[in-house]
Amino acid sequence: MSAAAEELDRLLAIMVRLRAPDGCPWDRVQDFASIAPYTVEEGYEVAEAIGRRDPAALKDELGDLLFQVVYHSQMANEEGDFGFSDVAKSIKDKMIRRHPHVFGEEAARDAETQIEAWEVQKAAERAARAETGTLAGVAVNLPALTRALKLTRRAARVGFDWPDAGAVLDKLEEEAGELRAELPGADPARLADELGDLLFVLANLARKLDLDPETCLRGANAKFERRFGAVEAGLAAEGRGPADASLEEMEALWAAATRAERA
């Protein structure tokens, strides 16, 4: 038995022990719904470790994510639905099915051809599950920007798309104008509707530029944190905090932090 198989067997045994009647009280009372938020969180923490280019953190976060798979598999096994081996077999079969150019007799593919074939295979799998429609199967619980990206990518495959990024920018300006027109009335429902349209078009723009909107926004968040931290540090050097400074003073420190980063 390989070292990986041995460690996995130990992990599975630990999960069984945690869920046993004399195991951990907290682990015993969990169910799929209560664990799901942790599963989502661990996925984000994996992405964060990748973004930081931190191999040690990535190893730990991947372990946490693997534990989530083990946790859900054990709960399903207790209910008689499936176990971890069924999960592993399912993904193994899917990868073989989706890579006939590697595991079958099909001719070799380049990356672009593989993407097209992958989508054809996924469409066939959705049809087998009686999921009809171009947009079927895009998970509802995805982050909203990611789901917008996937929905518009699906629509684009059947020709429902803007011709280029410039056309999307034109639409962005149109949506910004519609949002601006709603500002005087300040109707929350109308503002939410128009702001949603604006964000949806931004997700489209990211797709047309071959960018991931979630990654872009994470980068913007990190940049804001860095620069606002520089503002606070500048004020702290004077024995003050943001509450003691004017907006103009903070904007000057922000501009200085921006110049320093760009330099």
N, C-alpha and C positions, 0 to 999 in steps of 0.2 A: 504494500500500500504506500502511495506517495505521501510526502509530508503534508501536502495540501489536503489530501483526503483524510488523513489522521486528524488534522486540526479542525476540519469541518465536522467530522464525527464528534469530536469533543464539544464543539459549539452546539451542535444539535442536542447532545446529551445534557448540556447546561440548560438549554431552553426547556427541555422536558422536566428537569429538576425544579426550575423556577416556577413552573405551572403546576407542579404536583400538589396534592392536598396539604402536605407539610412543607411546601416551598415558600416562596416570597408572598406575603399577603397582598402586596400591591400588584405584582404580576398576575396573581391568580384571578383577580377581579376585572382585568382588562378585556376588551373585546375589539373587534375590527375598527369600530367607529372611534373608540377612545385612543387607539394606537395610530390611526391614520394621520393625525396632525404631526406626530413625531416622525413618521415616514417622510412626509413632505419636507419637514424641517431638515432632516438629515440630507436629503437631496440638495437643498440649498447650501448646506455646509460643505458638501463635496465640491460644489461649484465655487464656493468662496476659497477653499484651499487651492483649487486649480488656478483661480485668478491671482492668488498670492504667490504662485509657483513655489509652494511649500510641500515638498515630498513627504516629510514626516507627518504633517497635519493631514495630508491627503490619505496616507496609509490609515491613520486613525479614523478619519471620516468615512472612508470606504468600509472599514470594519463596522462602524455604527450603522451604515446603510445595509450591509449584509445582515446584520442582526435583525433589522426590520423585516427583511425577507424571511428569515428563520422564524421570527415571532409570528407573522401572519400565517406561515405554513403550519406551525404547530397548532395554532388555534383552529385552522381548517381541518387538520388531522384529528383533533379532538372531536370535531363535529362529524367526522366521517366523510368529508368532502374530498380532500386531497392532502398529500404530504409534500415535504421538501423535494423528494425524489421526483414526484409528478411535476413540480414546478421546473426542476432542472431538465427533465425530459421534454417538457413543452417547449422551452426556449431552444433546446438542442434541435428538436425536430423542425422548429420554425427557421432556424438559421440554415439548416441543410436545405430546406424547401426553398428559401429565398436566395440561395447561392448555387444554383445548378451548374454555373460555370466553374465552380470550385469542386463541388462534391458530385457532379453529374457529368453528362456528356456534352453540355452546351459549350459553344466556343467562348474563348476568353473575352472579357468586356473591359472597356475603359471605365473611368469613374462616372462619366456622364451617362453612359449606357446602363451602368449598374443602377443609378438613381432612377432612371426611367423604368427599368425592369422591376425594381423594388416596389415602385408605386403600382405597377400593374398587378404584382403579386398581392400587395396589401388590399387592392380593390377587390380581387377575387376572394380573399379571405373575408372581407366585409360582406360580400354578396352571399358567401356561404353561411354567415351568421344572420342573414336576412336584414342586413343594414343597407337600406337603399338611399340613394341621393348622393350627390357629389360631396356634401359636407358631413355625411354620416361618419360616426366614430371618432370625431374630434372631441376629446374629453372635456366635459363641462367644467371640471374643477381645476383646469390648468390656470396659471396666472393669466389675467385678462389680456395683457399684451402678447404673450406667447400664443394664446388661443386665437387672437386676431390675426397673428402672423400665419398660423396654420390654416385658418379658414380662408384667408385671401390667397394663400398658396394653392389650396385645393381649387378655388374658383378660377385662378389664373390658368390652371392646367386645361380647363375646358374653354379658354378664350375670353373669360370675363375678367378683364384687366386693363389698366392704363397702359399706353404705349411705352412710356418711359418715366423716369423720375421727375422730369420737368412737368409733366402733366399732373403728377401727384402733388407737386408743390403748388400748382395752380389750384387744385382742389383744396389744399390746405389753406390757402389764402381765402377761398370762398367760405370754408367752414369757420375760419377765424372771424370773418365778417358777420356770419350768422350769429356766432356767439356774442360778438360785440353788440349786435342789434338787440339782444335779449337783456343786456346789462341794465338798462333803465327800469325795466319791469321787475327785475330781480326775482322772477318766479323760479323757485328751486327746481321744480320738475323740468322746466324748459331749459334752464341753465345746465342741468345734469345731462339732458338729452344732447344739447349742442356740444358740451365738453366731451361727451362720449364719442360723438362723431369726429371731433378733432383728434382725439387719441387714436381712434381707429384708422384715420388717414395717416397719422404718424407711423403706425405699425406697418401700413402699406409702403410708406416711403422707405422704412428700414429694409423691407423685403426687396424693393427695387434696387437698393444700394448694396444688396447682399450682406446686410448687417442684421444682427439679432437685437431687437429692441430692448429685451430684458438686460442684455449685456451692456448696451449703450446707457441705459438708465442706471444700472449699478455703477458704471464708471462715473456718471454725472453725480450720483450720490456720494461716491468716495471723494470726488473733487470738491464738492460742497463741504464735506466734513473737514478736509485738509485746510481749505481756505478759511472756513469759519474758525477752525482751531487756531490759525495764524492770527485772526482778528482778536480772539480771546487772549492769545499769548502777548500780543502787542499791548493790549489794554492792561493785562496783568503786570507787565513791566513797569507800568505807571501807577500800579497799586489800585487799579480800577477793574470793573467788570462791565459786560454789555449793558446792564441796567443803568450804569453811571455815565454812559457815552451817548452822544447824539448819533442819529443816523448818518450824518455827513462824516463824522469821525470814523464810524465803522466802515463806511463805503471807501474812505481813503485807505484804511488798513487792508480792506479786501482788494483794492486795486493794486496795492503794493505786493500782496501775496500772489496775485495773478501775474504781475510782471516778473516776480522772482521765479515762479514755476516755468514761465515761458522762456526765461533766460537760461 
